[in-house]
Amino acid sequence: MDKLPNYRTDFRSIRDEVSADEWRVRVELAACYRLVDAYGMTDLTYNHITARVPGPEHHILINLYGLLYREITASSLAKIDLDGNVIWKPDTDYYVNKAGYVIHGAIHRARPDVRAIIHTHTRAGMAVAAMRCGLLPISQTSIRFEGHIGYHDYEGPAIDLSEQARLVRDLGTHNALILRSHGLLACGPSIPEAFNTMYQLELACRTQVDAMAARTDLVVPSKQTLEKTAHLYQPGTRRPYGILEWPAMLRLLDAEQKASAFPPYWS
């Protein structure tokens, strides 16, 4: 008789088996998965959010392929190296998707300043990724990205290692990337900052789709206003966006957990 696959999700806690720093990142990353779900940015069990594990080993945490974002926990996250080799994962037949480390591993390797990366396939994100014009500076939210976003042409599903160099080139020093005919990517020096960037990028795309659907002339501020506004949202100008907001995001998750049938993200 063939053995049934092990797709149980009652993962044991590994809090006492990892360092305090790694556990903190695991909890933050699991919370980020839950928030991406809460704000409607998931695509069934696809896509990835990764975070760098503190330490010299250059390891990253990533979700198991097959889990919903709303059931990700700190203990369910797999640990891999930048080449996709599994360092540790729970005792399960769920595995790590190759496309996850092709995209994420390349950026983590090339950008030591990046500690978290979020990739999505949302309806609005894919719509803007299909537009020749790209993201238009028609709202304060989208102006944040004016001159601070990259574009990467579609090359098929991200399983070819040769694409990594082009992904890194097209992202450059930015923290946001539109993957043509594919979706969105955001990164940052922390998980809260990466989440904030993705939330704002997604909101900008939704706004653009709505405005263009109205079939009316769109207003674009002057070049001087665009440059001034975009500058004010960059690191070091006012505050690191996402840090102040993060405790409120966690309070939201904590409140919703009380009525959830899924395990808490911090487990």
Buried (B, 14 or more C-beta within 10 A) or exposed (E): EEEEEEEEBEBEEBBEEBEEEBBBBBBBBBBBBBBBBBBEBBBEBBBBBBBBBBEEEBBBBBBBBBBBBBBBBBBBBBBBBBEBEEEEBBEBEBEBBBBBBBBBBBBBBBBEEBBBBBBBBBEBBBBBBEBEEEBBBBBEBBBBBBEBBBBBEEBEEBEEBEBBEBBBEBBEEBBBBBBBEBBBBBBBBBBBBBBBBBBBBBBBBBBBBEBBEEEEEEEEBEEEEBBEBBBEBEEEEEEBBBEEBBEEBBEBBEEEBEEEEBBBBBB
